[in-house]
């Protein structure tokens, strides 16, 4: 049986949430000179294509900007700087290849959008959150859910369960993995 929060614990939790809201940057998506960005985290997973299709369609229909994020995650702690530099360069080359691939997929779907391409290094969930907090134009995070019956995928699970409900800085749209591209475009 879950333990009920005491009044003092509730007040502390409410104060913490209020303080976090004060520190959070105000979204600028619709301010003059700004454009709402729909952020898609890209990698080699099949669900990325679903997220890309949905976000591109929404960006095009609403006059927004499509922003693609590729995160280079560290595999190991390198003891030699030269090895780390080679791994970093390989990560950036892979990011460029992924951006080219998704650019071709956008064209194949009929979009003429030129997405913003962002490369970050670190832990994926942390870098997504940092980027959203730093860029006040990001108005929506779009993720694709896996078709796998075991769950929606590690990124969706991490972002959905890694923090108290309702505290993520922007709305998250999770595109179901079982939908075809045509179905996704009809919904977006």
Buried (B, 14 or more C-beta within 10 A) or exposed (E): EEEEEEEEEEEEEEEEEEEEEEEBEEBBBEEEEBBBBBBBBBBEBEBBBBBBBBBBBBBBEBEBBBBBBBBBEEEEEBEEEEEBEEBBEEBBEBBEEBBEBBBEBBEEBEBEBEBBBBBBBEBBBEBBBEBBBEBBBBBBBBBBBBBEEEEBBEBBBBBBEEEEEEEBBBEBBBBBBEBEBEBBBEEB
